[in-house]
């Protein structure tokens, strides 16, 4: 979204999955989203499509964070 509120790109995940938190990779190539389905969904930013999905929790997933220099994604939940 621009500063004027104009939508520039949308990312659509699996049907029925709401995301609780998303984080953009430092180089802007990936968007990692923590879903209410306890999975981390990784979008390719150039296509807007889900490239990878991994089950990361057996409880409620709350967020995801990315290391600024290494290919490390951390998730946390309740």
Backbone atoms as SQL, in Angstrom:
CREATE TABLE atoms (id INTEGER PRIMARY KEY, chain TEXT, resi INTEGER, resn TEXT, atom TEXT, x REAL, y REAL, z REAL);
INSERT INTO atoms VALUES
  (1, 'A', 1, 'UNK', 'N', 0.841, -1.155, 0.000),
  (2, 'A', 1, 'UNK', 'CA', 0.000, 0.000, 0.000),
  (3, 'A', 1, 'UNK', 'C', 0.901, 1.236, 0.000),
  (4, 'A', 2, 'UNK', 'N', 0.521, 2.212, -0.783),
  (5, 'A', 2, 'UNK', 'CA', 1.284, 3.457, -0.844),
  (6, 'A', 2, 'UNK', 'C', 0.895, 4.361, 0.328),
  (7, 'A', 3, 'UNK', 'N', 1.609, 5.460, 0.476),
  (8, 'A', 3, 'UNK', 'CA', 1.286, 6.419, 1.531),
  (9, 'A', 3, 'UNK', 'C', -0.064, 7.071, 1.300),
  (10, 'A', 4, 'UNK', 'N', -0.555, 7.023, 0.068),
  (11, 'A', 4, 'UNK', 'CA', -1.872, 7.573, -0.255),
  (12, 'A', 4, 'UNK', 'C', -2.995, 6.560, -0.057),
  (13, 'A', 5, 'UNK', 'N', -2.638, 5.340, 0.377),
  (14, 'A', 5, 'UNK', 'CA', -3.645, 4.318, 0.621),
  (15, 'A', 5, 'UNK', 'C', -4.002, 3.477, -0.591),
  (16, 'A', 6, 'UNK', 'N', -3.236, 3.593, -1.678),
  (17, 'A', 6, 'UNK', 'CA', -3.495, 2.816, -2.879),
  (18, 'A', 6, 'UNK', 'C', -2.869, 1.427, -2.749),
  (19, 'A', 7, 'UNK', 'N', -3.636, 0.404, -3.078),
  (20, 'A', 7, 'UNK', 'CA', -3.172, -0.976, -3.010),
  (21, 'A', 7, 'UNK', 'C', -2.250, -1.254, -4.189),
  (22, 'A', 8, 'UNK', 'N', -1.040, -1.747, -3.920),
  (23, 'A', 8, 'UNK', 'CA', -0.080, -2.004, -4.987),
  (24, 'A', 8, 'UNK', 'C', 0.061, -3.488, -5.313),
  (25, 'A', 9, 'UNK', 'N', -0.149, -4.357, -4.345),
  (26, 'A', 9, 'UNK', 'CA', -0.007, -5.797, -4.570),
  (27, 'A', 9, 'UNK', 'C', -0.798, -6.544, -3.519),
  (28, 'A', 10, 'UNK', 'N', -1.359, -7.678, -3.902),
  (29, 'A', 10, 'UNK', 'CA', -2.060, -8.533, -2.951),
  (30, 'A', 10, 'UNK', 'C', -1.430, -9.913, -2.964),
  (31, 'A', 11, 'UNK', 'N', -1.493, -10.585, -1.828),
  (32, 'A', 11, 'UNK', 'CA', -1.008, -11.945, -1.679),
  (33, 'A', 11, 'UNK', 'C', -2.162, -12.781, -1.161),
  (34, 'A', 12, 'UNK', 'N', -2.466, -13.853, -1.848),
  (35, 'A', 12, 'UNK', 'CA', -3.592, -14.688, -1.460),
  (36, 'A', 12, 'UNK', 'C', -3.093, -16.065, -1.058),
  (37, 'A', 13, 'UNK', 'N', -3.398, -16.437, 0.173),
  (38, 'A', 13, 'UNK', 'CA', -2.997, -17.738, 0.685),
  (39, 'A', 13, 'UNK', 'C', -4.069, -18.782, 0.453),
  (40, 'A', 14, 'UNK', 'N', -3.923, -19.918, 1.104),
  (41, 'A', 14, 'UNK', 'CA', -4.915, -20.983, 0.971),
  (42, 'A', 14, 'UNK', 'C', -6.292, -20.510, 1.442),
  (43, 'A', 15, 'UNK', 'N', -7.326, -21.061, 0.844),
  (44, 'A', 15, 'UNK', 'CA', -8.703, -20.671, 1.180),
  (45, 'A', 15, 'UNK', 'C', -8.986, -20.930, 2.655),
  (46, 'A', 16, 'UNK', 'N', -9.601, -19.952, 3.306),
  (47, 'A', 16, 'UNK', 'CA', -10.007, -20.096, 4.694),
  (48, 'A', 16, 'UNK', 'C', -8.925, -19.846, 5.722),
  (49, 'A', 17, 'UNK', 'N', -7.712, -19.483, 5.298),
  (50, 'A', 17, 'UNK', 'CA', -6.612, -19.236, 6.240),
  (51, 'A', 17, 'UNK', 'C', -6.451, -17.733, 6.431),
  (52, 'A', 18, 'UNK', 'N', -6.526, -17.301, 7.684),
  (53, 'A', 18, 'UNK', 'CA', -6.264, -15.908, 8.032),
  (54, 'A', 18, 'UNK', 'C', -4.853, -15.809, 8.584),
  (55, 'A', 19, 'UNK', 'N', -4.170, -14.722, 8.249),
  (56, 'A', 19, 'UNK', 'CA', -2.810, -14.520, 8.726),
  (57, 'A', 19, 'UNK', 'C', -2.823, -13.597, 9.934),
  (58, 'A', 20, 'UNK', 'N', -2.031, -13.955, 10.947),
  (59, 'A', 20, 'UNK', 'CA', -1.958, -13.158, 12.171),
  (60, 'A', 20, 'UNK', 'C', -0.747, -12.226, 12.174),
  (61, 'A', 21, 'UNK', 'N', 0.257, -12.542, 11.344),
  (62, 'A', 21, 'UNK', 'CA', 1.455, -11.711, 11.287),
  (63, 'A', 21, 'UNK', 'C', 2.210, -12.024, 10.007),
  (64, 'A', 22, 'UNK', 'N', 2.797, -11.010, 9.381),
  (65, 'A', 22, 'UNK', 'CA', 3.622, -11.203, 8.187),
  (66, 'A', 22, 'UNK', 'C', 4.911, -10.396, 8.325),
  (67, 'A', 23, 'UNK', 'N', 5.984, -10.916, 7.733),
  (68, 'A', 23, 'UNK', 'CA', 7.274, -10.233, 7.767),
  (69, 'A', 23, 'UNK', 'C', 7.915, -10.343, 6.389),
  (70, 'A', 24, 'UNK', 'N', 8.490, -9.249, 5.911),
  (71, 'A', 24, 'UNK', 'CA', 9.154, -9.205, 4.606),
  (72, 'A', 24, 'UNK', 'C', 10.637, -9.481, 4.807),
  (73, 'A', 25, 'UNK', 'N', 11.209, -10.301, 3.930),
  (74, 'A', 25, 'UNK', 'CA', 12.640, -10.599, 4.017),
  (75, 'A', 25, 'UNK', 'C', 13.454, -9.326, 3.773),
  (76, 'A', 26, 'UNK', 'N', 14.685, -9.271, 4.282),
  (77, 'A', 26, 'UNK', 'CA', 15.491, -8.057, 4.164),
  (78, 'A', 26, 'UNK', 'C', 15.692, -7.567, 2.726),
  (79, 'A', 27, 'UNK', 'N', 15.785, -8.465, 1.767),
  (80, 'A', 27, 'UNK', 'CA', 15.962, -8.057, 0.366),
  (81, 'A', 27, 'UNK', 'C', 14.638, -7.932, -0.379),
  (82, 'A', 28, 'UNK', 'N', 13.532, -8.174, 0.312),
  (83, 'A', 28, 'UNK', 'CA', 12.219, -8.013, -0.289),
  (84, 'A', 28, 'UNK', 'C', 11.796, -9.111, -1.241),
  (85, 'A', 29, 'UNK', 'N', 12.484, -10.251, -1.204),
  (86, 'A', 29, 'UNK', 'CA', 12.172, -11.353, -2.115),
  (87, 'A', 29, 'UNK', 'C', 11.083, -12.275, -1.595),
  (88, 'A', 30, 'UNK', 'N', 10.875, -12.306, -0.287),
  (89, 'A', 30, 'UNK', 'CA', 9.930, -13.228, 0.342),
  (90, 'A', 30, 'UNK', 'C', 9.035, -12.502, 1.330),
  (91, 'A', 31, 'UNK', 'N', 7.833, -13.011, 1.471),
  (92, 'A', 31, 'UNK', 'CA', 6.911, -12.565, 2.498),
  (93, 'A', 31, 'UNK', 'C', 6.526, -13.803, 3.295),
  (94, 'A', 32, 'UNK', 'N', 6.866, -13.838, 4.573),
  (95, 'A', 32, 'UNK', 'CA', 6.580, -14.984, 5.437),
  (96, 'A', 32, 'UNK', 'C', 5.406, -14.620, 6.345),
  (97, 'A', 33, 'UNK', 'N', 4.358, -15.438, 6.319),
  (98, 'A', 33, 'UNK', 'CA', 3.142, -15.133, 7.068),
  (99, 'A', 33, 'UNK', 'C', 2.783, -16.276, 8.009),
  (100, 'A', 34, 'UNK', 'N', 2.536, -15.929, 9.263),
  (101, 'A', 34, 'UNK', 'CA', 2.073, -16.889, 10.260),
  (102, 'A', 34, 'UNK', 'C', 0.557, -16.988, 10.144),
  (103, 'A', 35, 'UNK', 'N', 0.069, -18.196, 9.905),
  (104, 'A', 35, 'UNK', 'CA', -1.363, -18.383, 9.714),
  (105, 'A', 35, 'UNK', 'C', -2.046, -18.940, 10.938),
  (106, 'A', 36, 'UNK', 'N', -3.359, -18.732, 10.994),
  (107, 'A', 36, 'UNK', 'CA', -4.145, -19.302, 12.089),
  (108, 'A', 36, 'UNK', 'C', -4.211, -20.826, 12.006),
  (109, 'A', 37, 'UNK', 'N', -3.731, -21.390, 10.915),
  (110, 'A', 37, 'UNK', 'CA', -3.698, -22.850, 10.750),
  (111, 'A', 37, 'UNK', 'C', -2.409, -23.461, 11.293),
  (112, 'A', 38, 'UNK', 'N', -1.654, -22.715, 12.104),
  (113, 'A', 38, 'UNK', 'CA', -0.394, -23.127, 12.726),
  (114, 'A', 38, 'UNK', 'C', 0.707, -23.413, 11.700),
  (115, 'A', 39, 'UNK', 'N', 0.619, -22.803, 10.538),
  (116, 'A', 39, 'UNK', 'CA', 1.626, -22.999, 9.504),
  (117, 'A', 39, 'UNK', 'C', 2.241, -21.667, 9.097),
  (118, 'A', 40, 'UNK', 'N', 3.497, -21.744, 8.653),
  (119, 'A', 40, 'UNK', 'CA', 4.186, -20.581, 8.110),
  (120, 'A', 40, 'UNK', 'C', 4.091, -20.677, 6.596),
  (121, 'A', 41, 'UNK', 'N', 3.521, -19.666, 5.977),
  (122, 'A', 41, 'UNK', 'CA', 3.336, -19.622, 4.531),
  (123, 'A', 41, 'UNK', 'C', 4.344, -18.624, 3.967),
  (124, 'A', 42, 'UNK', 'N', 5.175, -19.081, 3.035),
  (125, 'A', 42, 'UNK', 'CA', 6.192, -18.220, 2.433),
  (126, 'A', 42, 'UNK', 'C', 5.795, -17.898, 1.000),
  (127, 'A', 43, 'UNK', 'N', 5.616, -16.615, 0.735),
  (128, 'A', 43, 'UNK', 'CA', 5.225, -16.143, -0.585),
  (129, 'A', 43, 'UNK', 'C', 6.441, -15.651, -1.349),
  (130, 'A', 44, 'UNK', 'N', 6.494, -15.953, -2.634),
  (131, 'A', 44, 'UNK', 'CA', 7.478, -15.359, -3.528),
  (132, 'A', 44, 'UNK', 'C', 6.959, -13.964, -3.863),
  (133, 'A', 45, 'UNK', 'N', 7.702, -12.941, -3.499),
  (134, 'A', 45, 'UNK', 'CA', 7.223, -11.567, -3.674),
  (135, 'A', 45, 'UNK', 'C', 7.078, -11.183, -5.139),
  (136, 'A', 46, 'UNK', 'N', 7.820, -11.812, -6.026),
  (137, 'A', 46, 'UNK', 'CA', 7.726, -11.448, -7.441),
  (138, 'A', 46, 'UNK', 'C', 6.458, -11.994, -8.101),
  (139, 'A', 47, 'UNK', 'N', 5.951, -13.131, -7.607),
  (140, 'A', 47, 'UNK', 'CA', 4.752, -13.728, -8.206),
  (141, 'A', 47, 'UNK', 'C', 3.506, -13.540, -7.342),
  (142, 'A', 48, 'UNK', 'N', 3.690, -13.367, -6.038),
  (143, 'A', 48, 'UNK', 'CA', 2.563, -13.250, -5.120),
  (144, 'A', 48, 'UNK', 'C', 1.942, -14.586, -4.761),
  (145, 'A', 49, 'UNK', 'N', 2.587, -15.683, -5.158),
  (146, 'A', 49, 'UNK', 'CA', 2.066, -17.032, -4.900),
  (147, 'A', 49, 'UNK', 'C', 2.798, -17.692, -3.738),
  (148, 'A', 50, 'UNK', 'N', 2.091, -18.602, -3.037),
  (149, 'A', 50, 'UNK', 'CA', 2.715, -19.358, -1.951),
  (150, 'A', 50, 'UNK', 'C', 3.743, -20.311, -2.554),
  (151, 'A', 51, 'UNK', 'N', 4.992, -20.215, -2.101),
  (152, 'A', 51, 'UNK', 'CA', 6.058, -21.081, -2.593),
  (153, 'A', 51, 'UNK', 'C', 6.339, -22.223, -1.623),
  (154, 'A', 52, 'UNK', 'N', 6.184, -21.960, -0.323),
  (155, 'A', 52, 'UNK', 'CA', 6.468, -22.975, 0.692),
  (156, 'A', 52, 'UNK', 'C', 5.482, -22.832, 1.847),
  (157, 'A', 53, 'UNK', 'N', 5.121, -23.967, 2.426),
  (158, 'A', 53, 'UNK', 'CA', 4.284, -23.983, 3.622),
  (159, 'A', 53, 'UNK', 'C', 4.864, -25.029, 4.565),
  (160, 'A', 54, 'UNK', 'N', 5.006, -24.653, 5.829),
  (161, 'A', 54, 'UNK', 'CA', 5.548, -25.582, 6.809),
  (162, 'A', 54, 'UNK', 'C', 4.748, -25.475, 8.102),
  (163, 'A', 55, 'UNK', 'N', 4.456, -26.619, 8.701),
  (164, 'A', 55, 'UNK', 'CA', 3.765, -26.657, 9.980),
  (165, 'A', 55, 'UNK', 'C', 4.788, -26.326, 11.069),
  (166, 'A', 56, 'UNK', 'N', 4.567, -25.264, 11.819),
  (167, 'A', 56, 'UNK', 'CA', 5.559, -24.816, 12.800),
  (168, 'A', 56, 'UNK', 'C', 5.079, -24.876, 14.245),
  (169, 'A', 57, 'UNK', 'N', 3.813, -25.203, 14.468),
  (170, 'A', 57, 'UNK', 'CA', 3.309, -25.210, 15.837),
  (171, 'A', 57, 'UNK', 'C', 2.114, -26.138, 15.950),
  (172, 'A', 58, 'UNK', 'N', 1.908, -26.649, 17.149),
  (173, 'A', 58, 'UNK', 'CA', 0.696, -27.422, 17.399),
  (174, 'A', 58, 'UNK', 'C', -0.282, -26.622, 18.264),
  (175, 'A', 59, 'UNK', 'N', 0.076, -25.367, 18.523),
  (176, 'A', 59, 'UNK', 'CA', -0.782, -24.446, 19.276),
  (177, 'A', 59, 'UNK', 'C', -0.986, -23.186, 18.445),
  (178, 'A', 60, 'UNK', 'N', -1.605, -22.172, 19.014),
  (179, 'A', 60, 'UNK', 'CA', -1.864, -20.935, 18.285),
  (180, 'A', 60, 'UNK', 'C', -0.562, -20.232, 17.909),
  (181, 'A', 61, 'UNK', 'N', -0.398, -19.960, 16.643),
  (182, 'A', 61, 'UNK', 'CA', 0.770, -19.257, 16.133),
  (183, 'A', 61, 'UNK', 'C', 0.503, -17.755, 16.231),
  (184, 'A', 62, 'UNK', 'N', 1.477, -17.004, 16.756),
  (185, 'A', 62, 'UNK', 'CA', 1.280, -15.579, 17.003),
  (186, 'A', 62, 'UNK', 'C', 2.091, -14.704, 16.052),
  (187, 'A', 63, 'UNK', 'N', 3.299, -15.117, 15.690),
  (188, 'A', 63, 'UNK', 'CA', 4.100, -14.242, 14.849),
  (189, 'A', 63, 'UNK', 'C', 5.298, -14.910, 14.224),
  (190, 'A', 64, 'UNK', 'N', 5.993, -14.136, 13.389),
  (191, 'A', 64, 'UNK', 'CA', 7.209, -14.583, 12.714),
  (192, 'A', 64, 'UNK', 'C', 8.169, -13.402, 12.638),
  (193, 'A', 65, 'UNK', 'N', 9.459, -13.704, 12.735),
  (194, 'A', 65, 'UNK', 'CA', 10.499, -12.676, 12.629),
  (195, 'A', 65, 'UNK', 'C', 11.638, -13.227, 11.783),
  (196, 'A', 66, 'UNK', 'N', 12.318, -12.338, 11.092),
  (197, 'A', 66, 'UNK', 'CA', 13.402, -12.727, 10.202),
  (198, 'A', 66, 'UNK', 'C', 14.718, -12.141, 10.683),
  (199, 'A', 67, 'UNK', 'N', 15.782, -12.924, 10.573),
  (200, 'A', 67, 'UNK', 'CA', 17.116, -12.438, 10.880),
  (201, 'A', 67, 'UNK', 'C', 17.519, -11.461, 9.769),
  (202, 'A', 68, 'UNK', 'N', 18.143, -10.334, 10.109),
  (203, 'A', 68, 'UNK', 'CA', 18.442, -9.330, 9.089),
  (204, 'A', 68, 'UNK', 'C', 19.547, -9.715, 8.100),
  (205, 'A', 69, 'UNK', 'N', 20.420, -10.690, 8.436),
  (206, 'A', 69, 'UNK', 'CA', 21.546, -11.014, 7.562),
  (207, 'A', 69, 'UNK', 'C', 21.622, -12.473, 7.152),
  (208, 'A', 70, 'UNK', 'N', 20.910, -13.350, 7.827),
  (209, 'A', 70, 'UNK', 'CA', 20.976, -14.778, 7.548),
  (210, 'A', 70, 'UNK', 'C', 19.597, -15.300, 7.178),
  (211, 'A', 71, 'UNK', 'N', 19.559, -16.457, 6.572),
  (212, 'A', 71, 'UNK', 'CA', 18.298, -17.067, 6.161),
  (213, 'A', 71, 'UNK', 'C', 17.679, -17.831, 7.337),
  (214, 'A', 72, 'UNK', 'N', 17.246, -17.081, 8.350),
  (215, 'A', 72, 'UNK', 'CA', 16.653, -17.669, 9.545),
  (216, 'A', 72, 'UNK', 'C', 15.300, -17.024, 9.804),
  (217, 'A', 73, 'UNK', 'N', 14.287, -17.868, 9.978),
  (218, 'A', 73, 'UNK', 'CA', 12.941, -17.398, 10.319),
  (219, 'A', 73, 'UNK', 'C', 12.585, -17.969, 11.683),
  (220, 'A', 74, 'UNK', 'N', 12.150, -17.127, 12.584),
  (221, 'A', 74, 'UNK', 'CA', 11.715, -17.574, 13.912),
  (222, 'A', 74, 'UNK', 'C', 10.210, -17.352, 14.017),
  (223, 'A', 75, 'UNK', 'N', 9.525, -18.297, 14.637),
  (224, 'A', 75, 'UNK', 'CA', 8.092, -18.155, 14.882),
  (225, 'A', 75, 'UNK', 'C', 7.834, -18.337, 16.369),
  (226, 'A', 76, 'UNK', 'N', 6.721, -17.782, 16.854),
  (227, 'A', 76, 'UNK', 'CA', 6.345, -17.975, 18.243),
  (228, 'A', 76, 'UNK', 'C', 4.846, -18.100, 18.354),
  (229, 'A', 77, 'UNK', 'N', 4.439, -18.722, 19.419),
  (230, 'A', 77, 'UNK', 'CA', 3.000, -18.927, 19.638),
  (231, 'A', 77, 'UNK', 'C', 2.691, -19.156, 21.093),
  (232, 'A', 78, 'UNK', 'N', 1.439, -19.485, 21.351),
  (233, 'A', 78, 'UNK', 'CA', 0.975, -19.702, 22.719),
  (234, 'A', 78, 'UNK', 'C', 0.943, -21.166, 23.057);
